């Protein structure tokens, strides 16, 4: 007899609720979970095919070591002994800058991040590289300057907004908010609400929008500056809001008073009256905006985020019901790392800051390895991510990884990155583990789902959190734990807590090792270091979280954290664990002034001088690359690198080179023909898709393909076509504006 288990999707940041039927120890059916309070019975086709993620043909089941170019099986003890020795030797000889942790990027589980970061810090390093550093460096850096912390990610109150602006975001395909297709359709059909799409192509979201601004690719910053200028000239600023909540508007306002908005909008290839109307709507309605990779990975990435936030502040939408609110957090996605603090590192070679909540830009990693700089990176641990297929410039990354002194990969499969490693360590999947994520996508409620194992792992597979704990222990980073504390870990939680606190009270110097202590005590007792760390997190939750939990109905007291933890166990479908003070949202700001701070000196010159004339020149493409590649198209048929078996899309067209009919006609190409795309970085051949919704002059290729599955390469690895040096000054790669050419294959 089989059984249905409540759990969640692990394939994207929405983590929609799922029910999975397990029979004879194997997952066999999937359906949406109607009891999940966040997804409410919604799940997309990716989540409904998650069995393909659970059962890949290239599953790892034993620790592996590369010997003479071939992998051989070894024991866990041998793997940990050798890795610990080599890592210690590297750091001892070359200093802490020689080590980097690449991880904290999984869409399905964040507990390994705490362990990976703790190991990194225990070794004295700050070299963190995450997928946040792939996409969000400019955006999160701006949030840090304007809101006070890089992890304060103000998002749209989509349930109460009167107008939602999807800027560079195709939520009908890429989600990025709970139940995105349903919410977008509801707004579109509501006569009292307005859906706006700012997108070069008529995307699936643009197709249902009330207003579609089909902006010229790469002109987003110019358009935002023009919109602010229109609002200033018309006298439409929200003066009361600015006086109460905004600092520095008087300093930057002159940037817009003499700006030629009409010329700018002409360069954007838009109608001035349509833009003027949208500006009026922005100043007469409560609106919110949802940016995505079209902004974050487009031209002027950081400046895009900056001026969009200035526009929101001038209109008074931040912290307002129906506007963009700062969400509540169970745990921040990273930590604030302000490079103006002399204790915060910059990259040794490229000199860039850890802009994405502690993460350095992924684009600079090859340069930080392939150098003779004494502080170059020489050893890396890659945990539960696949940079070779998800970070820019695969060629540069491969050269960098193969030059390292030590490379260790934790994964569930023999990924393209794992193939380059010295050691590959087999992980449990997210359906064989206790884990959860901390994505802050709801407001004012705060959501969390503690997923539990629903199937058993292969005998030698461990959580990444357990692997980090074993390595820390082997390196002598965990103090000797008294026997009574180890024994108490097998008793009830409060008994363990009392024994632990008595010991730590006498040895406060061990506090920095607490996560590894929990991994070795509760982790061994519960067979889950991740679960042990989560309990510790709840027991030591900060005051703000406890206030939010009390507002949600959890009684205060010394055992409040333990009761929240038990509620997580008792509600496998997930639950609301807290609620913000909705009427005082901007109290969450952490700036010195307590207000939204608009002056960012590093961006002042570029923001002030940006104009139609300069952009006309800068937008000219080189003659050898007359088209613009959008490298990383979001579709319902592509899935990062987490479902490797191409059968999951059941014969649908997954990886294509999409172009406008006019581009195909110029080359005498038809839908389904083979075509070649060439960029500065490389060349790729694939199937042509001719589509009316693609803007003329653009080429679209999805990400997540080019995977080696059962010895066959499926689709194009789009990162083979991206150059890691084609990046914003803060480090975000410009994947939405890659000059290219298209050729027929004769």
N, C-alpha and C positions, 0 to 999 in steps of 0.2 A: 504494500500500500504506500502510495506517495503522499506528500504533504505540501501545501502551499506555505511559503515563507514571505513575510513582509520585509522588504529591503529597499534599496535605492539604486538608481542608475549610476554608473561610475565613469561614464564616457564624456560628460561635459559638466560644466560648472553648475548647471541647474539641478543635477542629482535628483531627477524626478522619481517619485515613489513607484516602486515595482512590486509585484508579487510574482514569485518564481516557484514553480512546481518542481520538487525534487523527488525522484523515484530511483530506488536502488543506488542511492548516493550520488546521483547525477542530476544536474539541472536539465530539464527537458521542455518546459513551457514558461512563457513570460507574458504577463498582462499588466496594465497600469493599476496602481493601488489607489482606489477611490478614497481611502481613509487618510492618505497623506495630506496634512493640512496645508502644505505649500503648493504641491502640484495638482491636488484635487482630482485625481483620476486622469490627468493628462500624461502622456508619454509619447515621444516621437519614434519614428521607425528605427533610430539608432538604438535606443534603449530596449526596444522590443526584439532586437537582434543581439542582445548582449551575450547570449550563449556562445556566439562566435569569438567573443573576447575571452571567455572563460576556458575554451577548449581549442587553443591553437595547436597546429601540428608541430611547431618549433618550441614547445614548452620545455623549460629547463627543469631538471629534477635532481641534479647533483652539483656540488661545487666543481668548477673547472679551472684548470691552470693551463696557460699556453706554453708548450714546450716545443721548440724548433718549428714554430709556426702552426702547430696542431694542438687542439685542446684535449687534455686528459682529465679523467675524474680523480679528485682527491678528497680527503676527509675534511670536515669542517675544522677540526683542530689544526690540521696542516695549513689550511687556507688562512685561518686567523693568525697563526703563529708567523707565517711568512709575510703576510700583508702588514701585520703590526711591526715586524722587524724592519721591513723596507720603508714603511712610512716614517717610522721613528728615525731611521738613519737619514732619510731625505731632509726632514725638518731639522734634525740636529746639525747637519752639515751646511744647509742652505738657508735656514731660518723659516719662520712661519709663513712668509709670503710664497714659499715654494709649494704650498698645498692649497687646493681649491675643492670645494664641495659643489657638485652640479646636481641639483635635485629640487626638492620642495615644490615640485611642479605638477604633481599628479592631480587629475580632475576628480579622482575617487577617494583619496585618503590623504590627510595632511599630517598624521601623527609622526611619520618618519621625518618630517621637516624639523620637528623639535629635536630629535636625536641627531640628525645630520648637522644642524647648526651648532648644537652643543658640542659635538666632537670637533667641529671646525674651530670654535672658540677655545676649547680646551687645549688645542694645539697652538693657540695664539694667532690664528689666521682670521681674516675678515673676507676672504675670497669666496663669496657666495654668488653662484650663477643659477638663476631660475628662469622659467618661461615668462615670468613677469618682466624680467630683464630683456626678453625678446620683443615684447609688445608694448609695454607700458612705462618705459623709463621717463619719457617726456611728460606724460600725463601725471604720474605719481609724484615726480619731482615738483611739478607745478602745484599739485595739491599740498605738498609739504610746505611750500613757500606761502601759499594763499590761505590755507586752513590750519597750518601749524604742524601737521604730521602727514607723512607720505601715505599712510594707510587710511586716512579719512577720505573715503571715496564716495563723494556725494552722488547719489543716483536718483532717477526720476520716480516720483510718486505716481505711478501709472494708473492707480485706481481712482485718484481724485483729480488728476490733471484735466484741464479744459482743452489743452492742446499739447500733443507730444510730437517733438521733432526728432526723427530718426536721422542722425547726421553721420553718414558713412557707415550705416548699420542696416543690414538686411535681416531683421529679426524673424521674418517669415521662414528663413532657412537656418539662421545661425543661433537663434534663441537669445542668449545673453540676458534674459530676464525670465522669471517663472512664467510658464504657460504662454510664451511670447506670441505664437500665432493666434491663439484665442484672444488674448488681450488686444492685439493690434486689430483684429477683425471687429471686436466690440467697439473700439474707438472709431474705426472707420464707418461703422453702421449707425453710430449714435449721432442724430442730427444736431445735438448740442455740443459735440466735441469735434476736434479737428486733428487729423493725422497728417503730418508733413514729412516728406522724405527729401533729403538733400543727397543726391547720388548721381554720378555721371550716367549710369545706365537705368533703364526702367526695370529695376529689380522686382522681385515678388512683393516686397514691401511698398515700393514706389507704385506698383500697379494698383494697389488698393487705397493709396493715399488720397486725401482731398487736395493736397498741394504737392506737386513734385517739381523741385528745382533741379533740373538736369545740368548740373554744374560741369564746367570744363574740368577735366582731370587735373589735379594739382593746384586748384585755385581756392581751396577752402579758406585759407587765412585771409586772402584778399577779400573774399565775400564777407567774412565776419567783421573785418575792419570797416568795410563799407556799411554794414548794417548798424554798427555802433555809431558811425558818423551820421547816418540818417537820423537816428534817434536823438543824437546831440543837436543837430541842426534844427530838428523839429521841436526840440524842447520837451521830449517825451521821457526823460530820465525819471526814475522813481526816487525823487529827492528825499522824501521822508525816510525811506529804507536806507538810502545811501548815508544819510546823516547819522542814522542809528547803528548800522551794522557794517559799514564799509570804511576802510582806511586807505587814503592815497588817491582817491578819484580826482581830487583837484590837481594832483601832480601829473596824471596821465591824460586828463581830459583834453588838453591842447593838441594831443596827437591826432584827434579826430575832427577838430573844429574846421580846419582848412583842407581836409582830405577830399579828393575828387571821387565821390562815391559813384557818380554816373560812369566815369571812365573805367573804374574798377569793375563795375558790374558788366560793362561791355566786354572787358577782357575775360570775365567769367562765362561769357556767352549766355547771359541770362537777360530777361526783360526787367528793366528798372522798375516799372509799375508793379510787377509781381513781387519783387523784393521789398518795395516800399510798403505794399499791403501787408506782407508778412511782418515787417517791423511794427506796423500799427497794431496788428493782432498781438504781438509780443508785449506791447505796452498797455493793452486793454484787457488782457485775459491772464489767468494764472496758467502758466505753461511750464513744461519741463523738456529737457533734451536728453537723448540717449546717444552718445557717440560710440563709435567702434573703430575697427582697424582701418577703415577708410580715412579716418582722422589720425589715429595713433601711428599708423605706418605709412602715412602720406607725406607729401612735401611739407616742410616746415612743421614737423610732428609736434615738437614742444610748443611752438608758437600757436599752433592750432588749439591746443588744450588751454593755453594761457588766454587767448582772446575770446574763446568760447566762455570761459569762466568770467572774464570781464563783462561780456554781454549779459550773462545771467545775473551778475551782481548789479549792473546798471538797471536791469529790469526788475530786480528785487525778488528773484525766485528761490534763492537758497534758504533752506530752513523753513520754508513755507509749505503748508499743506497744499498738495497739488503741484509743487515745484520740485526742485532737487534737494533732497534731504541727506544729512549725514546719518548713515545707518548705525544701529547698535551692533555690538560685536561680542561673540563668545570669545574669540581670540583674533587679534589683528592678522592680516595677511602680510607677515613680515614685521619689520620694526623700522622706526624712523632713523635715518642715517643722513645727517646734514653735513655735507662736506666742508662747511665753514668751520666745523669743530675740528681742531687739529688732531684729535684722537681718531677721527674717521679717515680711513684710507681712501686714496684714489688709486686707480689701476697704475701699476708700476711703469708701464711702457706708454700707454695712450693717455694717461692722466684724466680719466673720466670718473665721475662719482658713482657711488652705489645708489642710483636714483630711484630704483623700483623697490622701495621699502627694504633696503639693505642689499638688494641684488645689483650686481654690476651688469652692464649691457652684454648680452650674449655675443653681439657682433664683434666685440674686441677680443674675444678669447683666443683666436688663432694668433693675434699679434702679441698677446701676453705669454704665449708658449714659444712661438717661433722667433726667438730673439737671443742675443748673447747677454742681455741685461742680467746682472747678478741676482735680481729679485724675480726672475721669470718663474712661471708656474712649471713645476716638474712632476707633480703627482696629483692625480684627481680621483675622487670617488664619484661615480655617476649613479644616482639612485632613482629608479622608477621613471626614467625619461629617456628619450631617444634623440639626442641632439643631431645625429647624422641625418635625420629625416625631418627635423622640426626647427632647427636653427639655421641661420643664413650661411651660404657658401660652403656646401658640402666638401668641395675640393680642399679648401683651406683647412677645414676642420679635420679631415682625414689626415692631411699632412701633419697637423699639430698633434693629434692624438697618437699617431705612430711614432712621434719623436719624444714622447714622455718617458720618464724613468719608471713610472708606475701608473697604471690605469686599472681601476677596479670598477666593475659594473654590477649593480643589483638589478635584476629584472625577472620577469616571468618567462621571457622568450629570448631566443638568440637573435637579438635585434641587430640592425646595421651598426649601431654603436658597440654593442657587446662583442661583435666579431673582431673589433680592433683592440680589445682589452687584454691585459695580462692575466686577470682573474675575473671570472664571471660567477656570481653567487645567485642561487635560485631563490626567488621570492614566492611567497604565497600570493594568490590573487586576492582581490578585495572581497570576494565571496567565500574566501577561506580564512578571513581575518576579522578582528574587531577594528573598526576605524570609522572616521567621519571627516567632514570638511567644514571649513569656516567661512565660506563665501557669504558676503554680507548683502544679499540681494533683496531683502525685505525690510520694510519700515512702515510703521513703528515697531511691529513685532520682530522678535529675534528667534530664528529657527535653528534647530539642530536635530540631526538624526545620527544615532549611534548604530551603525550597521554591525551585525554579528555574523559569525561564520554560519553558512547554510550548507556547505559541503566540506568534506575533509581534504586537506592538502596532501600532496605526495609526501612521503615520509621525511625526506631531507630538505624540504622547502621551509623557509622561515620568513617571518615578517621582516621588512627592511629595518624596522625599529629594533627587532631582536638582533639583527646582524650588527647594527651600530653598537648595541650594548655589549655583544661579545667582543667586538674589536676594542671598545673602550676598556673593557676588563683586561684584555690581553696586553694593552699598552700601559696598564697600571694607572688608569685615570679614575678608577672607582676605589674609594677607601675600603678597608676591610670592614665588613658589616657584622655587627654582633649577632651571635646565634639566636638570641631572643627576638631580634628584629626579623631575622629570616624565618623563624618559627611562626611569629605573629602574622606573617604574610599569608599563612594558610588558615588563619582564624578569621573572625569577622573583621570588617574594614575599620571600625572604630577602635578595636583592640590594637590592630596594626598601627593606626594613626597615632595612638597614644605612645606605643613603644618607639615609633620612628621619631616623634617630636621630642621625646625624652633624650634620645641619643643625639639628635641634631642640636638640641638645646645646649648640650655639653660640648658640641663640636661644630660651631657655626661655620667653620672653614669648609665644611663639606656641603654647604648649601648649593654651591656652584655645580656640584655633581649630582644634584637631586634627581634629575630625570634618569640618569643611569642607575642610581640607587633604586628608583621605582622599577626600572626595567629589570633589574637583577632580583628584586624581591617579589613584588606583585607580578612582574612579568613572568617569572618562573612559576609562581603558584597558579596563575591564570592562563599560562601559555600564551601570553599576549603582552608584550612591552607597551604596545600602543594603548591598550585598555588601561594598564597601570598608570601611564602618563596622564591619561584623560582624568582619571580619578584624582590624581594629585593636582591637576589644573583646577578642577572644581573646588577642591578643598582650600586652595590658596587664591581663589578668584578675587580680582580687585573690587574695591568698594563700588565702582560704577556698575559693574556687572551684577553685583548683589542687589543694588537698588532696582535695577531693571527686572531682576528675577522676582523681587518682592512685589513689584508693580504687576507682574504676571500672575501672582497668587502664591508664590513660594514663601512660607513663613520664615522669618529670620531666626537666627540662632547659631550656635557653634557648629551644628551638624548640617547647616543649610546646604553646603556643597555636596555632602554625601547624599542628601535627599534629592537634589537635582540629578546627581549621577544615577541614583536608583530609578528616577522617573525616566531617564534616558533608556535604561535597560528595559523598563516596563512598557515602553512605547516604541516598538521597533519600526512603526510607520513614521516616526519623527514627531516632534512636538515644539510648541512655542515655549522657549525657556526664559524669555524676558520681553519687556516692552519699554520703549523709550518714553521720556516725557515729551510728547509730541508738540506741546505748546512752547517748549523752550529748546528747540533743536540746536540752535546756534550756540548754546552753552557748551556744546562739545568742541567748539573751536579751541585750538591750542596755540594760537598766535600770541606774541607779546602784547598786542593791543586788545586781544579778545574779540577782534573784528576780522572780517575778510580783508586781507591785505593785498592791494592791487599792484603795488610797486615791486617789480622783480628787476633789479638793476642789470642783471646779465642779459635780459631780453629787451631792455629799453631801446637800444639803438636799432635793432632789427625791426621791432614793432613800430617804431616811430618813422623809419625811412621806407618801410614797405609801401609801394605804390604801384599804380597800373603800369607806368613806364618801365620800372625795374623788372616787373614780372613778365612783361612782354618779351624782354630779352632773355630772362632766365628760363622761360618755358620753351624756348626753341630747342628742338631735338636735333641730335647730330644726324647728318645725312645717312650714315650707315645704319642707324637705328631709328627709323621714322615712326614707329608705333610705340605704344605704352603697354607694357605687361603688368597686369594685376596678378601678382604672384601669391596665390593663396586664397582663391575664391571659396566662399562658404556655400556648401550645398548640402542637401539632405542625404547625398550619396557619398560624402567623404567624411572621414572620421580620424583626424590626426593620424596616429600610427597604432591605435589601440585595438583595431580589428584588422588583422593581417590577412585573413582568408578572404579573397575577393568574392567568394560566393555569398557573402552577407548582403550584397546589393542585388542579388538574384537577377542578374542579367541586365540591370539598368546601366545606362551610360555613366560610368563613374568619372574617369579622368579623360577630359577632352580639352582641345585647344579651341576655345569659343571665340568667334569673331562675328562681326556684322556682315550681312550679305554683300555689301559693297566691297569689303576687303577681300572676300573670297572671290568675287567676280574679277577683281583686278589681276588675280593670279590664276584665273581659270580653274578654281577649286570648287568642289561640291561637298556637301555634307557627307561625312564618313571617309573622305580622302585622307591620306597621310600628308602631314605638313611638318616643316622644320621651323622651330623658334630658336633664334640666336640672340644672345645678349653679350655684354662685356665679359660675363663670367663663364659662359659655356653655351652648348647647343643641345637641344632635345628634339626628338621626333615623336609625334603622336597623332591621334585621330582628330580630325577637324570637326567641330560642331558649328554650324551656321545658324545664328539666332538673331532675330530682329531686335531683341531687348539689349543686345550688346552695342555700346556706343561705337560709332565709326572712329577708327584710329586706335582702338583698344584691343588687347588680347587678354583673355581670362583663362587661367589654369588653376585648378584646385590644389590644395595642399594634402598631405597625408598619403601620397602614392609613391611609386618607385620602390616599393617594399620587396625584399627578397623572400618569397614564401614558397617553400618546397622547391627551391632551386629556380624559380621563375620570377622575373621582375614584372610587376604589374603597374602600368601607368608611368607617368613622368614624376621624377623627384624634382619638384619645382625649385627647391633650394639649390639645385645644381645650376640654376639660372640666375641666382642672386649673388651679388658681391658683398662680402661683409663690410667693406669700406664705404659702400653706398648707404650712408646712415646720417641721421640727424646729429647735430653737435652734442646732444646729451646721450646719443648712442643707439637710439631705436633705428633698426634697419628700415629703409624706405621701400618696402615690398609692394606698395600700391602705386608705385611710379618707377618702373624699371624700363628704360629705353630698350627696344628690341626690334628685330625684323622678322618677317614671316616669309617663308619660301615654300614653293611646291616641291614635292618629291616626285621626280619623273621616273 
